[in-house]
Amino acid sequence: MKQINWFDKFFGSGFYTGYIPFASGTFGSLAASIIYFVIFKNYTQ
């Protein structure tokens, strides 16, 4: 079995928000919202 490297694990888990033991979905949604508003909103004007 191939190990996942650090870079893939970091971004794939939403900056490690998927590993928070409580409310991981909430923090994952917050991370995704921040990425959306910072990246996509600034370049789609």
mmCIF file as gemmi writes it, N, C-alpha and C atoms, coordinates in Angstrom:
data_model
loop_
_atom_site.group_PDB
_atom_site.id
_atom_site.type_symbol
_atom_site.label_atom_id
_atom_site.label_alt_id
_atom_site.label_comp_id
_atom_site.label_asym_id
_atom_site.label_entity_id
_atom_site.label_seq_id
_atom_site.pdbx_PDB_ins_code
_atom_site.Cartn_x
_atom_site.Cartn_y
_atom_site.Cartn_z
_atom_site.occupancy
_atom_site.B_iso_or_equiv
_atom_site.pdbx_formal_charge
_atom_site.auth_seq_id
_atom_site.auth_asym_id
_atom_site.pdbx_PDB_model_num
ATOM 1 N N . MET Axp A 1 ? 0.841 -1.182 0 1 0 ? 1 A 1
ATOM 2 C CA . MET Axp A 1 ? 0 0 0 1 0 ? 1 A 1
ATOM 3 C C . MET Axp A 1 ? 0.886 1.245 0 1 0 ? 1 A 1
ATOM 4 N N . LYS Axp A 2 ? 0.526 2.207 -0.823 1 0 ? 2 A 1
ATOM 5 C CA . LYS Axp A 2 ? 1.31 3.426 -0.948 1 0 ? 2 A 1
ATOM 6 C C . LYS Axp A 2 ? 0.923 4.409 0.16 1 0 ? 2 A 1
ATOM 7 N N . GLN Axp A 3 ? 1.931 5.008 0.777 1 0 ? 3 A 1
ATOM 8 C CA . GLN Axp A 3 ? 1.688 6.017 1.796 1 0 ? 3 A 1
ATOM 9 C C . GLN Axp A 3 ? 1.374 7.362 1.142 1 0 ? 3 A 1
ATOM 10 N N . ILE Axp A 4 ? 0.516 8.125 1.758 1 0 ? 4 A 1
ATOM 11 C CA . ILE Axp A 4 ? 0.195 9.467 1.287 1 0 ? 4 A 1
ATOM 12 C C . ILE Axp A 4 ? 1.257 10.415 1.832 1 0 ? 4 A 1
ATOM 13 N N . ASN Axp A 5 ? 1.795 11.247 0.941 1 0 ? 5 A 1
ATOM 14 C CA . ASN Axp A 5 ? 2.814 12.169 1.429 1 0 ? 5 A 1
ATOM 15 C C . ASN Axp A 5 ? 2.17 13.33 2.19 1 0 ? 5 A 1
ATOM 16 N N . TRP Axp A 6 ? 2.988 14.107 2.83 1 0 ? 6 A 1
ATOM 17 C CA . TRP Axp A 6 ? 2.515 15.184 3.707 1 0 ? 6 A 1
ATOM 18 C C . TRP Axp A 6 ? 1.71 16.213 2.954 1 0 ? 6 A 1
ATOM 19 N N . PHE Axp A 7 ? 2.143 16.596 1.764 1 0 ? 7 A 1
ATOM 20 C CA . PHE Axp A 7 ? 1.472 17.626 0.979 1 0 ? 7 A 1
ATOM 21 C C . PHE Axp A 7 ? 0.055 17.205 0.612 1 0 ? 7 A 1
ATOM 22 N N . ASP Axp A 8 ? -0.114 15.985 0.129 1 0 ? 8 A 1
ATOM 23 C CA . ASP Axp A 8 ? -1.433 15.482 -0.234 1 0 ? 8 A 1
ATOM 24 C C . ASP Axp A 8 ? -2.345 15.36 0.976 1 0 ? 8 A 1
ATOM 25 N N . LYS Axp A 9 ? -1.8 14.921 2.075 1 0 ? 9 A 1
ATOM 26 C CA . LYS Axp A 9 ? -2.586 14.768 3.293 1 0 ? 9 A 1
ATOM 27 C C . LYS Axp A 9 ? -3.027 16.119 3.848 1 0 ? 9 A 1
ATOM 28 N N . PHE Axp A 10 ? -2.157 17.11 3.761 1 0 ? 10 A 1
ATOM 29 C CA . PHE Axp A 10 ? -2.448 18.446 4.27 1 0 ? 10 A 1
ATOM 30 C C . PHE Axp A 10 ? -3.598 19.083 3.497 1 0 ? 10 A 1
ATOM 31 N N . PHE Axp A 11 ? -3.514 19.081 2.182 1 0 ? 11 A 1
ATOM 32 C CA . PHE Axp A 11 ? -4.562 19.719 1.376 1 0 ? 11 A 1
ATOM 33 C C . PHE Axp A 11 ? -5.799 18.84 1.242 1 0 ? 11 A 1
ATOM 34 N N . GLY Axp A 12 ? -5.624 17.536 1.211 1 0 ? 12 A 1
ATOM 35 C CA . GLY Axp A 12 ? -6.766 16.634 1.089 1 0 ? 12 A 1
ATOM 36 C C . GLY Axp A 12 ? -7.655 16.6 2.312 1 0 ? 12 A 1
ATOM 37 N N . SER Axp A 13 ? -7.103 16.896 3.455 1 0 ? 13 A 1
ATOM 38 C CA . SER Axp A 13 ? -7.9 16.912 4.687 1 0 ? 13 A 1
ATOM 39 C C . SER Axp A 13 ? -8.371 18.314 5.037 1 0 ? 13 A 1
ATOM 40 N N . GLY Axp A 14 ? -8.204 19.247 4.117 1 0 ? 14 A 1
ATOM 41 C CA . GLY Axp A 14 ? -8.658 20.618 4.382 1 0 ? 14 A 1
ATOM 42 C C . GLY Axp A 14 ? -7.804 21.31 5.404 1 0 ? 14 A 1
ATOM 43 N N . PHE Axp A 15 ? -6.491 21.276 5.194 1 0 ? 15 A 1
ATOM 44 C CA . PHE Axp A 15 ? -5.522 21.876 6.117 1 0 ? 15 A 1
ATOM 45 C C . PHE Axp A 15 ? -5.615 21.249 7.504 1 0 ? 15 A 1
ATOM 46 N N . TYR Axp A 16 ? -5.758 19.937 7.525 1 0 ? 16 A 1
ATOM 47 C CA . TYR Axp A 16 ? -5.869 19.111 8.735 1 0 ? 16 A 1
ATOM 48 C C . TYR Axp A 16 ? -7.137 19.364 9.542 1 0 ? 16 A 1
ATOM 49 N N . THR Axp A 17 ? -8.117 20.054 8.981 1 0 ? 17 A 1
ATOM 50 C CA . THR Axp A 17 ? -9.369 20.24 9.723 1 0 ? 17 A 1
ATOM 51 C C . THR Axp A 17 ? -10.157 18.94 9.813 1 0 ? 17 A 1
ATOM 52 N N . GLY Axp A 18 ? -9.903 17.995 8.933 1 0 ? 18 A 1
ATOM 53 C CA . GLY Axp A 18 ? -10.567 16.705 9.003 1 0 ? 18 A 1
ATOM 54 C C . GLY Axp A 18 ? -10.117 15.848 10.166 1 0 ? 18 A 1
ATOM 55 N N . TYR Axp A 19 ? -9.048 16.207 10.808 1 0 ? 19 A 1
ATOM 56 C CA . TYR Axp A 19 ? -8.522 15.449 11.942 1 0 ? 19 A 1
ATOM 57 C C . TYR Axp A 19 ? -8.888 16.052 13.293 1 0 ? 19 A 1
ATOM 58 N N . ILE Axp A 20 ? -9.667 17.114 13.31 1 0 ? 20 A 1
ATOM 59 C CA . ILE Axp A 20 ? -10.12 17.689 14.568 1 0 ? 20 A 1
ATOM 60 C C . ILE Axp A 20 ? -11.142 16.727 15.182 1 0 ? 20 A 1
ATOM 61 N N . PRO Axp A 21 ? -10.992 16.354 16.452 1 0 ? 21 A 1
ATOM 62 C CA . PRO Axp A 21 ? -11.866 15.324 17.025 1 0 ? 21 A 1
ATOM 63 C C . PRO Axp A 21 ? -13.314 15.762 17.251 1 0 ? 21 A 1
ATOM 64 N N . PHE Axp A 22 ? -13.59 17.051 17.247 1 0 ? 22 A 1
ATOM 65 C CA . PHE Axp A 22 ? -14.963 17.516 17.428 1 0 ? 22 A 1
ATOM 66 C C . PHE Axp A 22 ? -15.313 18.473 16.3 1 0 ? 22 A 1
ATOM 67 N N . ALA Axp A 23 ? -16.479 18.336 15.737 1 0 ? 23 A 1
ATOM 68 C CA . ALA Axp A 23 ? -17.006 19.22 14.688 1 0 ? 23 A 1
ATOM 69 C C . ALA Axp A 23 ? -16.062 19.359 13.502 1 0 ? 23 A 1
ATOM 70 N N . SER Axp A 24 ? -15.508 18.23 13.036 1 0 ? 24 A 1
ATOM 71 C CA . SER Axp A 24 ? -14.561 18.295 11.925 1 0 ? 24 A 1
ATOM 72 C C . SER Axp A 24 ? -15.231 18.751 10.637 1 0 ? 24 A 1
ATOM 73 N N . GLY Axp A 25 ? -16.499 18.401 10.44 1 0 ? 25 A 1
ATOM 74 C CA . GLY Axp A 25 ? -17.224 18.86 9.256 1 0 ? 25 A 1
ATOM 75 C C . GLY Axp A 25 ? -17.447 20.357 9.263 1 0 ? 25 A 1
ATOM 76 N N . THR Axp A 26 ? -17.701 20.903 10.421 1 0 ? 26 A 1
ATOM 77 C CA . THR Axp A 26 ? -17.895 22.354 10.543 1 0 ? 26 A 1
ATOM 78 C C . THR Axp A 26 ? -16.61 23.099 10.21 1 0 ? 26 A 1
ATOM 79 N N . PHE Axp A 27 ? -15.509 22.64 10.751 1 0 ? 27 A 1
ATOM 80 C CA . PHE Axp A 27 ? -14.229 23.293 10.471 1 0 ? 27 A 1
ATOM 81 C C . PHE Axp A 27 ? -13.796 23.07 9.025 1 0 ? 27 A 1
ATOM 82 N N . GLY Axp A 28 ? -14.139 21.932 8.451 1 0 ? 28 A 1
ATOM 83 C CA . GLY Axp A 28 ? -13.841 21.69 7.045 1 0 ? 28 A 1
ATOM 84 C C . GLY Axp A 28 ? -14.621 22.625 6.141 1 0 ? 28 A 1
ATOM 85 N N . SER Axp A 29 ? -15.881 22.86 6.476 1 0 ? 29 A 1
ATOM 86 C CA . SER Axp A 29 ? -16.689 23.811 5.711 1 0 ? 29 A 1
ATOM 87 C C . SER Axp A 29 ? -16.162 25.227 5.856 1 0 ? 29 A 1
ATOM 88 N N . LEU Axp A 30 ? -15.711 25.575 7.03 1 0 ? 30 A 1
ATOM 89 C CA . LEU Axp A 30 ? -15.131 26.897 7.251 1 0 ? 30 A 1
ATOM 90 C C . LEU Axp A 30 ? -13.859 27.073 6.416 1 0 ? 30 A 1
ATOM 91 N N . ALA Axp A 31 ? -13.012 26.063 6.374 1 0 ? 31 A 1
ATOM 92 C CA . ALA Axp A 31 ? -11.788 26.132 5.564 1 0 ? 31 A 1
ATOM 93 C C . ALA Axp A 31 ? -12.123 26.251 4.082 1 0 ? 31 A 1
ATOM 94 N N . ALA Axp A 32 ? -13.109 25.493 3.615 1 0 ? 32 A 1
ATOM 95 C CA . ALA Axp A 32 ? -13.515 25.572 2.213 1 0 ? 32 A 1
ATOM 96 C C . ALA Axp A 32 ? -14.109 26.932 1.884 1 0 ? 32 A 1
ATOM 97 N N . SER Axp A 33 ? -14.878 27.502 2.79 1 0 ? 33 A 1
ATOM 98 C CA . SER Axp A 33 ? -15.457 28.829 2.565 1 0 ? 33 A 1
ATOM 99 C C . SER Axp A 33 ? -14.383 29.898 2.476 1 0 ? 33 A 1
ATOM 100 N N . ILE Axp A 34 ? -13.39 29.814 3.316 1 0 ? 34 A 1
ATOM 101 C CA . ILE Axp A 34 ? -12.293 30.789 3.285 1 0 ? 34 A 1
ATOM 102 C C . ILE Axp A 34 ? -11.528 30.683 1.969 1 0 ? 34 A 1
ATOM 103 N N . ILE Axp A 35 ? -11.254 29.457 1.535 1 0 ? 35 A 1
ATOM 104 C CA . ILE Axp A 35 ? -10.567 29.27 0.26 1 0 ? 35 A 1
ATOM 105 C C . ILE Axp A 35 ? -11.398 29.836 -0.88 1 0 ? 35 A 1
ATOM 106 N N . TYR Axp A 36 ? -12.697 29.592 -0.865 1 0 ? 36 A 1
ATOM 107 C CA . TYR Axp A 36 ? -13.574 30.096 -1.916 1 0 ? 36 A 1
ATOM 108 C C . TYR Axp A 36 ? -13.577 31.619 -1.959 1 0 ? 36 A 1
ATOM 109 N N . PHE Axp A 37 ? -13.777 32.254 -0.833 1 0 ? 37 A 1
ATOM 110 C CA . PHE Axp A 37 ? -13.867 33.704 -0.82 1 0 ? 37 A 1
ATOM 111 C C . PHE Axp A 37 ? -12.529 34.385 -1.109 1 0 ? 37 A 1
ATOM 112 N N . VAL Axp A 38 ? -11.435 33.793 -0.7 1 0 ? 38 A 1
ATOM 113 C CA . VAL Axp A 38 ? -10.127 34.405 -0.936 1 0 ? 38 A 1
ATOM 114 C C . VAL Axp A 38 ? -9.697 34.223 -2.393 1 0 ? 38 A 1
ATOM 115 N N . ILE Axp A 39 ? -9.828 33.018 -2.914 1 0 ? 39 A 1
ATOM 116 C CA . ILE Axp A 39 ? -9.302 32.739 -4.251 1 0 ? 39 A 1
ATOM 117 C C . ILE Axp A 39 ? -10.315 33.056 -5.344 1 0 ? 39 A 1
ATOM 118 N N . PHE Axp A 40 ? -11.478 32.439 -5.291 1 0 ? 40 A 1
ATOM 119 C CA . PHE Axp A 40 ? -12.395 32.515 -6.416 1 0 ? 40 A 1
ATOM 120 C C . PHE Axp A 40 ? -13.122 33.843 -6.513 1 0 ? 40 A 1
ATOM 121 N N . LYS Axp A 41 ? -13.473 34.436 -5.421 1 0 ? 41 A 1
ATOM 122 C CA . LYS Axp A 41 ? -14.171 35.72 -5.469 1 0 ? 41 A 1
ATOM 123 C C . LYS Axp A 41 ? -13.263 36.841 -5.971 1 0 ? 41 A 1
ATOM 124 N N . ASN Axp A 42 ? -11.972 36.753 -5.671 1 0 ? 42 A 1
ATOM 125 C CA . ASN Axp A 42 ? -11.048 37.798 -6.113 1 0 ? 42 A 1
ATOM 126 C C . ASN Axp A 42 ? -10.731 37.719 -7.602 1 0 ? 42 A 1
ATOM 127 N N . TYR Axp A 43 ? -10.848 36.534 -8.202 1 0 ? 43 A 1
ATOM 128 C CA . TYR Axp A 43 ? -10.476 36.381 -9.596 1 0 ? 43 A 1
ATOM 129 C C . TYR Axp A 43 ? -11.662 36.303 -10.548 1 0 ? 43 A 1
ATOM 130 N N . THR Axp A 44 ? -12.874 36.408 -10.043 1 0 ? 44 A 1
ATOM 131 C CA . THR Axp A 44 ? -14.045 36.321 -10.919 1 0 ? 44 A 1
ATOM 132 C C . THR Axp A 44 ? -14.797 37.641 -11 1 0 ? 44 A 1
ATOM 133 N N . GLN Axp A 45 ? -14.11 38.732 -10.799 1 0 ? 45 A 1
ATOM 134 C CA . GLN Axp A 45 ? -14.774 40.045 -10.856 1 0 ? 45 A 1
ATOM 135 C C . GLN Axp A 45 ? -14.789 40.587 -12.247 1 0 ? 45 A 1
